[in-house]
Amino acid sequence: MKSRSLFNNANTHTDSYYAASAGSAPTFPKLQDNIDVEVCVVGGGFAGLSVALELAEQGKKVALLEGVKVAWGASGRNGGQIIGGWNIGYDALASQLGSDAAFMFARMAEEAKDIIYDRAERYNIDCDIKRGYFLAAMKRAHLDYIEEHAQTLDKWTYSQMDKPHKHTLVARKDMGEYLQTDRYIGGHYDEGNGHLHPLKFAMGEARAAAALGVKIYEHSKVIRIDRNDRPMVHTAEGSVTADKLVLCGNCYLEDVAPKLKTKIMPAGTYMIATEPLPAHIAQQLVPKDMATCDVRHILDYFRVSADNRLLFGGKTTYTGADPKDIARTMRRDMLKVFPQLAHVKIDYAWGGYIDLAVNRMPHVGELHENILYTQGFSGFGVAPTQIAGRVLAEKVMGNTERYDVWNDINHFTFPGGTLLRKPGFLLGSSYYYIRDFLGR
Ligand SMILES: Cc1cc2nc3c(=O)[nH]c(=O)nc-3n(C[C@H](O)[C@H](O)[C@H](O)COP(=O)(O)OP(=O)(O)OC[C@H]3O[C@@H](n4cnc5c(N)ncnc54)[C@H](O)[C@@H]3O)c2cc1C
């Protein structure tokens, strides 16, 4: 049975607040030739752009093929929350790989964010970057989790830094300084994390990569890979032969790389943007102008945009069918947090796919000799994709130290393969939903 393509015949960026506010997108040609390069990257999201940029900075001849437009996928539509860390805790990583590896991942989590802050500065990318992030608790059990999270940060991350970021546990009585809502009973504020306009950032990375000589092709979907000594990829009207191929296609690669498909499951997640709020109202809602997430399995996330809209995201679907009315569904959730916005108009509503991994840990690996890949960012990839790109570039350049450690993490196949992964996952998710409902 042929499944519906997640590409959905898309031709341009999805209609979102980001597409409407990013300014004119750079345009790159369609591949209509047979070319030969040192490295070919497939996928023009954060992961692919990061690989391409890192390699171009080191003088490699790189081509990047994007099926639609640069950052058409998750990278151009996400919550813009720059969050350090991994879904597997450092204690768990230490017991699987040893404490040196866990410390390495803690350092990489910080480096991932620094890549964003550094590139925005170095390449003069105007993308509304701000510092500050709040992890919000709705009940006592969430606070226990958050306290543990803060201790973990101290133990694994901040203990290694000369100048740890300001971070603090916030009690209920102080919540007014952070958010104007009764929904949360406290949380954790961290200035190391932050938020940005993801599409502006990705477009800036693409312009920087092109300026360094990366040949970027849009509307150039890879339809076949030949696994020769020098791999070759084919699009409808051209081909690229390369020493190394790096696949960064999120869940859109589909039958181009069937083996990768069994290790991730596409899931939809959704966002809305309100009309611009008066500046003083936006400031009252989120006085610290930070990104916020709660800690449930299926969580709410939100922040205020540069033009004072509330950008609110959440929900997850596993069936491939979006909610009938995204704006209405998401507005209901937004009003649970900010009932005072009941009279505010919703200007944009959209969704996108994330690539869930069984253990929610991003993968870096080798599909075949000279064919590398990364995937499995599990809804949490704005920062991790940047460092995954750098680590894959290191591997291409012959420095395999960090790649080897990362590649050692078990990456499970979804039980039941692509056919049964959804029912199996839904069962697992119901468990987490009930756990959230009961209080974790
Ligand atoms: C609504 C939403 C909100 C999110 N919010 C956050 C958040 O706030 N913070 C956070 O950390 N993460 C968030 N995420 C997750 C984050 O956006 C992703 O993990 C990250 O952007 C993944 O980047 P990527 O480069 O792997 O994939 P993508 O950005 O999806 O890029 C993959 C690209 O590959 C291209 N491609 C695929 N197959 C082919 C092919 N055969 N040929 C050519 N091109 C191909 C696609 O067209 C696509 O452009 C969110 C995701 C969504 C959808």
The ligand as an SDF file (V2000), in Angstrom:
LIG
                    3D

 53 58  0  0  0  0  0  0  0  0999 V2000
    5.1710   23.2080   14.7100 C   0  0  0  0  0  0  0  0  0  0  0  0
    6.5460   22.8130   15.2290 C   0  0  0  0  0  0  0  0  0  0  0  0
    7.0320   23.4340   16.3860 C   0  0  0  0  0  0  0  0  0  0  0  0
    8.3030   23.1050   16.8620 C   0  0  0  0  0  0  0  0  0  0  0  0
    8.8260   23.8320   17.8960 N   0  0  0  0  0  0  0  0  0  0  0  0
   10.1150   23.6320   18.2850 C   0  0  0  0  0  0  0  0  0  0  0  0
   10.7170   24.4790   19.2510 C   0  0  0  0  0  0  0  0  0  0  0  0
   10.1370   25.4650   19.6920 O   0  0  0  0  0  0  0  0  0  0  0  0
   11.9940   24.1900   19.6570 N   0  0  0  0  0  0  0  0  0  0  0  0
   12.6780   23.1160   19.1560 C   0  0  0  0  0  0  0  0  0  0  0  0
   13.8150   22.8900   19.5860 O   0  0  0  0  0  0  0  0  0  0  0  0
   12.1620   22.3470   18.1720 N   0  0  0  0  0  0  0  0  0  0  0  0
   10.9020   22.5760   17.7230 C   0  0  0  0  0  0  0  0  0  0  0  0
   10.3780   21.8360   16.7090 N   0  0  0  0  0  0  0  0  0  0  0  0
   11.2200   20.7920   16.0920 C   0  0  0  0  0  0  0  0  0  0  0  0
   12.2530   21.4110   15.1400 C   0  0  0  0  0  0  0  0  0  0  0  0
   11.6480   22.3880   14.3220 O   0  0  0  0  0  0  0  0  0  0  0  0
   12.8600   20.3090   14.2800 C   0  0  0  0  0  0  0  0  0  0  0  0
   13.3910   19.3110   15.1280 O   0  0  0  0  0  0  0  0  0  0  0  0
   13.9660   20.7840   13.3570 C   0  0  0  0  0  0  0  0  0  0  0  0
   13.6000   21.9490   12.6700 O   0  0  0  0  0  0  0  0  0  0  0  0
   14.3140   19.6690   12.3750 C   0  0  0  0  0  0  0  0  0  0  0  0
   15.2130   20.1630   11.4090 O   0  0  0  0  0  0  0  0  0  0  0  0
   15.6220   19.2400   10.1880 P   0  0  0  0  0  0  0  0  0  0  0  0
   16.5950   19.9980    9.3920 O   0  0  0  0  0  0  0  0  0  0  0  0
   16.0070   17.8890   10.7100 O   0  0  0  0  0  0  0  0  0  0  0  0
   14.2610   18.9900    9.4030 O   0  0  0  0  0  0  0  0  0  0  0  0
   13.3940   19.9670    8.4850 P   0  0  0  0  0  0  0  0  0  0  0  0
   13.4660   21.3650    8.9110 O   0  0  0  0  0  0  0  0  0  0  0  0
   12.0370   19.3620    8.3840 O   0  0  0  0  0  0  0  0  0  0  0  0
   14.1360   19.8990    7.1000 O   0  0  0  0  0  0  0  0  0  0  0  0
   14.1410   18.7540    6.2940 C   0  0  0  0  0  0  0  0  0  0  0  0
   14.1350   19.2410    4.8600 C   0  0  0  0  0  0  0  0  0  0  0  0
   14.4970   18.1680    4.0360 O   0  0  0  0  0  0  0  0  0  0  0  0
   13.8070   18.2990    2.8430 C   0  0  0  0  0  0  0  0  0  0  0  0
   13.7490   16.9800    2.2020 N   0  0  0  0  0  0  0  0  0  0  0  0
   13.2550   15.8360    2.7320 C   0  0  0  0  0  0  0  0  0  0  0  0
   13.3400   14.8330    1.8600 N   0  0  0  0  0  0  0  0  0  0  0  0
   13.9310   15.3530    0.7570 C   0  0  0  0  0  0  0  0  0  0  0  0
   14.2590   14.8010   -0.5070 C   0  0  0  0  0  0  0  0  0  0  0  0
   13.9880   13.5270   -0.8280 N   0  0  0  0  0  0  0  0  0  0  0  0
   14.8650   15.6180   -1.4090 N   0  0  0  0  0  0  0  0  0  0  0  0
   15.1440   16.9160   -1.1240 C   0  0  0  0  0  0  0  0  0  0  0  0
   14.7970   17.4750    0.0560 N   0  0  0  0  0  0  0  0  0  0  0  0
   14.1980   16.7050    0.9830 C   0  0  0  0  0  0  0  0  0  0  0  0
   12.4240   18.8010    3.2520 C   0  0  0  0  0  0  0  0  0  0  0  0
   11.7740   19.4590    2.1850 O   0  0  0  0  0  0  0  0  0  0  0  0
   12.7720   19.7240    4.3950 C   0  0  0  0  0  0  0  0  0  0  0  0
   12.8540   21.0790    3.9970 O   0  0  0  0  0  0  0  0  0  0  0  0
    9.0810   22.0920   16.2200 C   0  0  0  0  0  0  0  0  0  0  0  0
    8.5850   21.4670   15.0770 C   0  0  0  0  0  0  0  0  0  0  0  0
    7.3260   21.8160   14.5810 C   0  0  0  0  0  0  0  0  0  0  0  0
    6.8240   21.1460   13.3400 C   0  0  0  0  0  0  0  0  0  0  0  0
  1  2  1  0
  2  3  1  0
  2 52  2  0
  3  4  2  0
  4  5  1  0
  4 50  1  0
  5  6  2  0
  6  7  1  0
  6 13  1  0
  7  8  2  0
  7  9  1  0
  9 10  1  0
 10 11  2  0
 10 12  1  0
 12 13  2  0
 13 14  1  0
 14 15  1  0
 14 50  1  0
 15 16  1  0
 16 17  1  0
 16 18  1  0
 18 19  1  0
 18 20  1  0
 20 21  1  0
 20 22  1  0
 22 23  1  0
 23 24  1  0
 24 25  2  0
 24 26  1  0
 24 27  1  0
 27 28  1  0
 28 29  2  0
 28 30  1  0
 28 31  1  0
 31 32  1  0
 32 33  1  0
 33 34  1  0
 33 48  1  0
 34 35  1  0
 35 36  1  0
 35 46  1  0
 36 37  1  0
 36 45  1  0
 37 38  2  0
 38 39  1  0
 39 40  1  0
 39 45  2  0
 40 41  1  0
 40 42  2  0
 42 43  1  0
 43 44  2  0
 44 45  1  0
 46 47  1  0
 46 48  1  0
 48 49  1  0
 50 51  2  0
 51 52  1  0
 52 53  1  0
M  END
$$$$
